[in-house]
Amino acid sequence: MTVYTLFLYIAIAAIALTATIGVGHSKLKEHAVIHPLQWFVQYFVGSLLIFSGLVKAVDPLGTAYKMQDYFTEFAAQGLPLMDLMHDNALPFSLIMLVLELVLGACLILGVGDRKTTWTTLSMMVFFTFLTGFNYLTGYTSKSEQIGILDFANWENFSDGNIRITDCGCFGDFLKLKPIETFVKDIIFTILSLFLVLNTNKLKELLPRDKKIASLNVRTIVVTLLIVLATWFCFQNFYFNKPMVDFRPFAEGTDLKAAKAACDADVAIVETVYTYENTETGEIQLINSAKIMEHAYLWEDKNAEGKAIWQVDKEKTQTKTIHEGCNSQIQYFRFDDVLNNPTYNFLVIGGDLDKANKEAFKQISGLAAKGEKEGYTTKALYYYTGKQTIDEFRHDVNGAYEFDTADDKLLKTIIRANPGLVLLKDGKVVKKWHHKHIPTYEEIKSLMN
């Protein structure tokens, strides 16, 4: 699915809502005035917020990791409070997700009036700032660490200079290019401003003065929405793993085939050089792929024997023709796991200082039973500071191999610390959160 296809589906849903609970409901109530355009925008923005919130709320940790990427980059640019935001990315992300879901529902229901429209506009302005700031880093060099506000030292725009290649707007469900993200947020900021200016024309489904036991119905509904959205988010990271997994290590994935396909999908980058004739001032733009067709660039010489065509390095432009595979699966270097023809366990530990040791001990018990039947176990982690790895293994009875791996790779495999993965011949059979480690008998039932 592309972002354009998604917007088409959202537009169809908005049209349906406009025709039914908008125009249809108004005629049923014999309202004299209808506002189909305003209602279409109301339902379009509301539907998008709900969809965007849901695909991220199934994986709140993923959203927090993406926010950390943004805050890290902004901190490097010298913006204030970014270190604090980075350290509190998870609670910030939870607030944003709940807000996104509740605002979307409130727009559909026509609840909240100016509080809803103004909050929606404020949130879209914030998102536009994030994605716009990121897109403009394409004018700054990564190697020279040029600040985004140092306009005098901006270079020609290059996709390769953009710091964050995926905004995370739709979680792992849909990846957007930075320019698509920026334009999307500009459009929805404009639509949100339209709603602010037309708040009095919003379609309202719930009466303003209706009460239940002295409590306003609207207040009850909004409170219930907040509680449900918060519970949904916590259910997908604190109490269990995400109920829907859009990542490349989802259950049922053939990791060997996926990694082979990723390795074969290489990026294609086009570089265009600017050559200037030092004698005539003539300018030539030369594609790097066709530079050998322009032998005169180095054959034409002046009286002193020097080439008269000189490249202007500051005007060199690069453009990504094909991005290639950017999946984290390309960094999975453990062939002993991928090529193991029998069932085997993969334990994902991440930061061992923050790992649940009791869950690790449970996993160690499973590993010991599995070893007796010829099943191997391998644990991956990226950091341990309070203890050496041998001390940690001793504490959790981990009599199996521990190896290091990239932080992002481990967070992609499973959102748990530790998490348990059952594989066979490179295929992901099942994954478990550390709060739901199964018994060995339950695992054996999957093997039969």
Summary of the structure (lengths in Angstrom):
residues: 448
radius of gyration: 27.3
end to end distance: 35.9
largest distance: 97.3
contacts: 1368
relative contact order: 0.09
helix: 54%
strand: 15%
